Amino acid sequence: MKIKELRKNRPCLYETALCLAIAKARQDEFRWERFIDNLSQICDTFAHQIASEDTTPSQRTRQH
């Protein structure tokens, strides 16, 4: 399966992180500092989860 096909079949983790960070930053009044902190925390969480599973997202997709 080509990379472009994989991207069509699953959401981009970075795009998901952006949406989550924006939503969290807007809970009060949107501030860039909160957005950047939120985005950093979310990306770190995604990276830690992927590393702990010892596979990349594309490898997980092929396994299913």
DSSP file (Angstrom, degrees, kcal/mol; ACC not computed):
  #  RESIDUE AA STRUCTURE BP1 BP2  ACC     N-H-->O    O-->H-N    N-H-->O    O-->H-N    TCO  KAPPA ALPHA  PHI   PSI    X-CA   Y-CA   Z-CA
    1    1 A M              0   0    0      0, 0.0     2,-0.1     0, 0.0    61,-0.0   0.000 360.0 360.0 360.0 133.3    0.0    0.0    0.0
    2    2 A K     >  -     0   0    0      1,-0.1     4,-2.0     4,-0.0     3,-0.2  -0.372 360.0-114.1 -79.0 158.3    1.4    3.4   -1.0
    3    3 A I  H  > S+     0   0    0      1,-0.2     4,-2.3     2,-0.2     5,-0.2   0.887 116.2  54.9 -59.2 -41.6    1.8    6.2    1.5
    4    4 A K  H  > S+     0   0    0      1,-0.2     4,-1.5     2,-0.2    -1,-0.2   0.887 107.6  50.1 -61.3 -38.3   -0.8    8.4   -0.2
    5    5 A E  H  > S+     0   0    0     -3,-0.2     4,-1.5     1,-0.2    -1,-0.2   0.895 109.0  52.0 -66.4 -39.5   -3.4    5.5    0.1
    6    6 A L  H  X S+     0   0    0     -4,-2.0     4,-0.8     1,-0.2    -2,-0.2   0.902 106.9  52.9 -62.8 -40.7   -2.5    5.2    3.8
    7    7 A R  H  < S+     0   0    0     -4,-2.3     3,-0.4     1,-0.2    -1,-0.2   0.847 108.3  50.6 -65.1 -33.3   -3.1    8.9    4.4
    8    8 A K  H  < S+     0   0    0     -4,-1.5    -1,-0.2     1,-0.2    -2,-0.2   0.829 109.9  51.0 -71.1 -31.1   -6.5    8.7    2.8
    9    9 A N  H  < S+     0   0    0     -4,-1.5    -1,-0.2    -3,-0.2    -2,-0.2   0.542 115.6  33.0 -88.7  -8.1   -7.5    5.7    5.0
   10   10 A R  S  < S-     0   0    0     -4,-0.8    -1,-0.1    -3,-0.4     2,-0.1  -0.995  87.7-100.1-146.0 150.2   -6.7    7.2    8.3
   11   11 A P        -     0   0    0      0, 0.0     2,-0.4     0, 0.0    -3,-0.1  -0.385  42.1-106.8 -69.6 147.4   -6.7   10.7    9.9
   12   12 A C     >  -     0   0    0      1,-0.2     4,-2.3    -5,-0.1     5,-0.2  -0.608  21.6-144.8 -72.6 126.0   -3.4   12.5   10.1
   13   13 A L  H  > S+     0   0    0     -2,-0.4     4,-2.5     1,-0.2    -1,-0.2   0.860  98.9  52.9 -62.8 -35.8   -2.3   12.6   13.7
   14   14 A Y  H  > S+     0   0    0      2,-0.2     4,-2.4     1,-0.2    -1,-0.2   0.918 109.3  48.2 -67.8 -41.4   -0.8   16.1   13.3
   15   15 A E  H  > S+     0   0    0      2,-0.2     4,-2.2     1,-0.2    -2,-0.2   0.900 112.2  50.1 -63.3 -39.8   -4.1   17.5   12.0
   16   16 A T  H  X S+     0   0    0     -4,-2.3     4,-2.4     1,-0.2    -2,-0.2   0.915 109.7  50.9 -62.5 -43.3   -5.9   15.8   14.8
   17   17 A A  H  X S+     0   0    0     -4,-2.5     4,-2.7     1,-0.2    -2,-0.2   0.895 108.3  52.7 -61.9 -40.7   -3.5   17.3   17.3
   18   18 A L  H  X S+     0   0    0     -4,-2.4     4,-2.4     2,-0.2    -1,-0.2   0.934 110.2  47.6 -60.6 -45.9   -4.0   20.7   15.8
   19   19 A C  H  X S+     0   0    0     -4,-2.2     4,-2.3     1,-0.2    -2,-0.2   0.915 113.8  47.1 -62.4 -43.3   -7.8   20.4   16.2
   20   20 A L  H  X S+     0   0    0     -4,-2.4     4,-2.5     2,-0.2    -1,-0.2   0.910 111.9  50.4 -65.0 -42.0   -7.5   19.2   19.8
   21   21 A A  H  X S+     0   0    0     -4,-2.7     4,-2.2     2,-0.2    -2,-0.2   0.895 110.9  49.0 -65.0 -39.8   -5.0   22.0   20.7
   22   22 A I  H  X S+     0   0    0     -4,-2.4     4,-1.7    -5,-0.2    -1,-0.2   0.934 111.3  49.9 -63.7 -45.7   -7.3   24.7   19.2
   23   23 A A  H  < S+     0   0    0     -4,-2.3     4,-0.4     1,-0.2    -2,-0.2   0.914 112.7  46.4 -60.8 -43.6  -10.3   23.3   21.1
   24   24 A K  H >< S+     0   0    0     -4,-2.5     3,-1.0     1,-0.2     4,-0.4   0.892 111.3  51.8 -66.4 -38.5   -8.4   23.2   24.4
   25   25 A A  H 3< S+     0   0    0     -4,-2.2     3,-0.5     1,-0.2     6,-0.3   0.788 107.8  53.6 -68.5 -26.8   -7.1   26.8   23.8
   26   26 A R  T 3< S+     0   0    0     -4,-1.7    -1,-0.2     1,-0.2     4,-0.2   0.510  80.0  93.1 -86.1  -5.0  -10.6   28.1   23.1
   27   27 A Q  S <  S+     0   0    0     -3,-1.0    -1,-0.2    -4,-0.4    -2,-0.1   0.885 108.5   6.4 -58.3 -38.6  -12.1   26.7   26.4
   28   28 A D  S    S-     0   0    0     -3,-0.5     2,-0.5    -4,-0.4    -3,-0.1   0.465 135.4 -34.0-103.6-109.5  -11.4   30.0   28.0
   29   29 A E  S    S-     0   0    0     -4,-0.0    -1,-0.2     2,-0.0    -2,-0.1  -0.981  74.6-102.3-116.8 132.0  -10.1   32.8   25.8
   30   30 A F        +     0   0    0     -2,-0.5     2,-0.4    -4,-0.2    -4,-0.1  -0.283  46.5 174.0 -58.9 125.9   -7.9   31.7   22.9
   31   31 A R     >  -     0   0    0     -6,-0.3     4,-2.1     1,-0.1     5,-0.1  -0.999  34.6-137.4-132.7 137.5   -4.2   32.5   23.7
   32   32 A W  H  > S+     0   0    0     -2,-0.4     4,-2.8     1,-0.2     5,-0.2   0.856 104.5  58.4 -61.5 -35.7   -1.3   31.4   21.5
   33   33 A E  H  > S+     0   0    0      1,-0.2     4,-2.3     2,-0.2    -1,-0.2   0.926 108.3  45.1 -61.4 -44.0    0.7   30.4   24.5
   34   34 A R  H  > S+     0   0    0      2,-0.2     4,-2.9     1,-0.2     5,-0.2   0.912 112.2  52.6 -64.8 -42.3   -2.0   27.9   25.5
   35   35 A F  H  X S+     0   0    0     -4,-2.1     4,-2.8     2,-0.2    -2,-0.2   0.935 111.2  45.7 -58.9 -48.3   -2.3   26.6   22.0
   36   36 A I  H  X S+     0   0    0     -4,-2.8     4,-2.3     2,-0.2    -1,-0.2   0.911 114.4  48.0 -64.6 -42.9    1.4   26.0   21.6
   37   37 A D  H  X S+     0   0    0     -4,-2.3     4,-2.4    -5,-0.2    -1,-0.2   0.924 113.6  47.9 -62.4 -44.1    1.6   24.3   25.0
   38   38 A N  H  X S+     0   0    0     -4,-2.9     4,-2.7     1,-0.2     5,-0.2   0.927 111.3  49.7 -62.6 -45.7   -1.4   22.1   24.2
   39   39 A L  H  X S+     0   0    0     -4,-2.8     4,-2.6    -5,-0.2     5,-0.2   0.907 111.0  50.0 -61.2 -42.3   -0.1   21.2   20.8
   40   40 A S  H  X S+     0   0    0     -4,-2.3     4,-2.4    -5,-0.2    -1,-0.2   0.925 112.2  46.9 -61.6 -45.8    3.2   20.2   22.3
   41   41 A Q  H  X S+     0   0    0     -4,-2.4     4,-2.2     2,-0.2    -2,-0.2   0.908 113.4  48.1 -64.0 -42.2    1.6   18.0   25.0
   42   42 A I  H  X S+     0   0    0     -4,-2.7     4,-2.6     2,-0.2    -2,-0.2   0.928 112.5  47.8 -66.5 -45.0   -0.7   16.3   22.5
   43   43 A C  H  X S+     0   0    0     -4,-2.6     4,-2.8     1,-0.2     5,-0.2   0.901 111.4  51.5 -62.8 -40.5    2.1   15.6   20.0
   44   44 A D  H  X S+     0   0    0     -4,-2.4     4,-2.6    -5,-0.2    -1,-0.2   0.907 109.9  49.7 -61.4 -41.3    4.3   14.2   22.8
   45   45 A T  H  X S+     0   0    0     -4,-2.2     4,-2.4     2,-0.2    -2,-0.2   0.931 112.0  47.4 -63.9 -45.6    1.4   12.0   23.9
   46   46 A F  H  X S+     0   0    0     -4,-2.6     4,-2.5     2,-0.2     5,-0.2   0.933 113.5  48.3 -59.8 -46.0    0.9   10.7   20.4
   47   47 A A  H  X S+     0   0    0     -4,-2.8     4,-2.6     1,-0.2    -2,-0.2   0.906 111.7  49.1 -63.1 -41.9    4.6   10.1   20.0
   48   48 A H  H  X S+     0   0    0     -4,-2.6     4,-2.5     2,-0.2    -1,-0.2   0.913 111.4  49.8 -63.5 -42.6    4.9    8.3   23.3
   49   49 A Q  H  X S+     0   0    0     -4,-2.4     4,-1.5     2,-0.2    -2,-0.2   0.921 112.5  46.5 -62.7 -44.9    1.9    6.0   22.4
   50   50 A I  H  X>S+     0   0    0     -4,-2.5     5,-1.3     1,-0.2     4,-0.6   0.923 113.9  48.5 -63.8 -44.0    3.4    5.1   19.0
   51   51 A A  H ><5S+     0   0    0     -4,-2.6     3,-0.7     1,-0.2    -2,-0.2   0.881 109.1  52.9 -64.4 -38.1    6.8    4.4   20.6
   52   52 A S  H 3<5S+     0   0    0     -4,-2.5    -1,-0.2     1,-0.3    -2,-0.2   0.801 107.7  50.8 -70.2 -26.9    5.3    2.3   23.3
   53   53 A E  H 3<5S-     0   0    0     -4,-1.5    -1,-0.3     2,-0.2    -2,-0.2   0.589 104.7-137.4 -82.4 -10.2    3.4    0.2   20.7
   54   54 A D  T <<5 +     0   0    0     -3,-0.7     2,-0.3    -4,-0.6    -3,-0.2   0.750  69.3  92.2  61.1  27.7    6.8   -0.2   18.9
   55   55 A T  S   <S-     0   0    0     -5,-1.3    -2,-0.2     4,-0.0    -1,-0.2  -0.980  73.7-119.0-143.7 156.8    5.2    0.4   15.5
   56   56 A T     >  -     0   0    0     -2,-0.3     4,-2.1     1,-0.1     3,-0.3  -0.539  37.3-106.1 -86.9 161.7    4.6    3.3   13.2
   57   57 A P  H  > S+     0   0    0      0, 0.0     4,-2.0     0, 0.0     5,-0.1   0.877 121.8  53.2 -56.1 -37.6    1.0    4.2   12.3
   58   58 A S  H  > S+     0   0    0      1,-0.2     4,-1.8     2,-0.2     5,-0.1   0.867 107.5  50.9 -67.8 -34.6    1.6    2.7    8.8
   59   59 A Q  H  > S+     0   0    0     -3,-0.3     4,-1.4     2,-0.2    -1,-0.2   0.886 109.4  50.7 -68.0 -38.1    2.8   -0.6   10.2
   60   60 A R  H  X S+     0   0    0     -4,-2.1     4,-1.0     1,-0.2    -2,-0.2   0.890 107.9  53.5 -65.2 -38.3   -0.3   -0.8   12.4
   61   61 A T  H >< S+     0   0    0     -4,-2.0     3,-0.6     1,-0.2    -1,-0.2   0.906 108.8  48.7 -63.6 -41.5   -2.5   -0.2    9.4
   62   62 A R  H 3< S+     0   0    0     -4,-1.8    -1,-0.2     1,-0.2    -2,-0.2   0.792 105.3  59.1 -68.4 -27.7   -0.9   -3.0    7.5
   63   63 A Q  H 3<        0   0    0     -4,-1.4    -1,-0.2     1,-0.2    -2,-0.2   0.765 360.0 360.0 -73.9 -23.3   -1.3   -5.4   10.4
   64   64 A H    <<        0   0    0     -4,-1.0    -1,-0.2    -3,-0.6    -2,-0.2   0.443 360.0 360.0 -91.8 360.0   -5.1   -5.0   10.5
